[in-house]
C-alpha cells in the first residue's frame, strides 16, 4: 500500500502537483461528499401514514444511518429511523442497508477464525 501511494504521489508530483495541493483536493472531495450525503438524511416530513417510506427508502436510510446518526446528535429534528414506514419491507431494507455499509461482521469473524487456525497449526 505504501509503495502504491508513493508511486502515485511521484506521478502527480511529476505533473507539477505538490503534496499540499493533493491534500487540499482530498479534503475538498471529502467535504463535498459528506455534505451531499447529509442532504439525504432520514426523518424528512414528506412521509405520512397515507404515503409511508418503502423498501428502497429503508435500504437508503440504512446505508446513510451513520451520517444520519451524527447529524441527529446536533439536530433534534433528524431521526435515524423513519417512523412513517410500510412495516416489514422498510425494516428489511433498513437492516440490509445498515449491514451492508457496516460490514455485517461475517468477514471479520471468518478472517479471525482463519488466523486462529493458522496459529494452532504453527504451534503444533
C-alpha positions in Angstrom: 0.0 0.0 0.0 2.8 2.4 0.9 4.6 1.6 -2.3 1.4 2.3 -4.4 0.8 5.6 -2.6 4.4 6.8 -3.1 4.2 5.7 -6.7 1.0 7.7 -7.2 2.4 10.7 -5.3 5.5 10.7 -7.5 3.4 10.5 -10.7 1.3 13.5 -9.5 4.4 15.5 -8.5 5.9 14.9 -11.9 2.9 16.7 -13.4 3.5 19.8 -11.2 1.2 18.9 -8.3 2.8 19.1 -4.8 1.7 17.3 -1.6 -0.1 20.3 -0.3 -2.3 20.5 -3.4 -3.1 16.8 -3.2 -4.1 17.0 0.5 -6.3 20.0 -0.1 -8.0 18.3 -3.0 -8.6 15.2 -0.9 -10.1 17.2 1.9 -12.3 19.2 -0.6 -13.6 16.0 -2.1 -14.4 14.5 1.4 -16.3 17.7 2.4 -18.4 17.7 -0.7 -19.1 14.0 -0.3 -20.2 14.5 3.4 -22.4 17.5 2.5 -24.0 15.6 -0.3 -24.8 12.7 2.0 -26.1 15.0 4.7 -28.7 16.2 2.3 -30.2 12.7 2.2 -30.8 12.1 5.9 -33.9 10.3 7.2 -36.7 12.0 9.1 -38.0 14.2 6.4 -41.6 15.3 6.8 -42.5 14.1 3.3 -43.7 10.7 4.7 -47.1 10.3 6.3 -49.3 7.3 7.2 -51.0 7.8 3.8 -47.7 7.7 2.0 -45.2 5.7 4.0 -41.5 5.0 3.3 -41.0 1.7 1.4 -38.2 -0.9 1.0 -36.0 1.2 -1.2 -36.1 4.2 1.2 -35.4 1.8 4.1 -32.4 0.5 2.2 -31.2 4.0 1.6 -31.8 5.1 5.2 -29.8 2.0 6.4 -26.9 2.9 4.1 -26.8 6.5 5.4 -27.5 5.6 9.0 -24.1 6.6 10.3 -24.4 10.1 8.8 -27.9 10.4 10.0 -26.8 9.5 13.5 -24.1 12.1 13.5 -26.5 14.8 12.1 -29.2 13.7 14.6 -26.9 14.4 17.5 -26.7 18.0 16.6 -30.2 18.5 15.1 -33.2 17.2 17.2 -35.5 17.1 14.1 -33.4 14.4 12.3 -34.0 10.7 13.3 -32.1 7.7 12.1 -35.3 5.6 11.5 -38.3 6.8 9.6 -41.4 6.4 11.7 -43.9 6.5 8.8 -43.0 3.3 7.0 -44.7 0.3 5.5 -43.6 -2.1 8.1 -41.6 -5.3 7.4 -40.3 -4.3 4.0 -39.0 -1.0 5.3 -37.4 -2.8 8.2 -35.8 -5.4 5.9 -34.4 -2.7 3.6 -33.1 -0.7 6.6 -31.3 -3.7 8.1 -30.0 -4.8 4.7 -28.6 -1.3 4.1 -27.2 -0.9 7.6 -25.5 -4.4 7.5 -24.0 -3.8 4.0 -22.5 -0.5 5.0 -21.3 -1.6 8.5 -19.7 -4.7 7.1 -22.0 -7.3 8.7 -19.3 -8.9 10.8 -19.2 -12.2 8.9 -16.0 -11.3 7.0 -14.2 -10.2 10.2 -15.2 -13.4 12.0 -14.1 -15.5 9.1 -10.7 -14.0 9.0 -10.3 -14.1 12.8 -11.1 -17.8 12.9 -8.8 -18.4 10.0 -5.9 -16.7 11.8 -6.6 -18.8 14.9 -6.4 -22.0 12.9 -3.1 -20.9 11.4 -1.7 -20.2 14.8 -2.8 -23.6 16.1 -1.1 -25.3 13.1 2.1 -23.3 13.8 2.1 -24.2 17.5 1.9 -28.0 16.7 
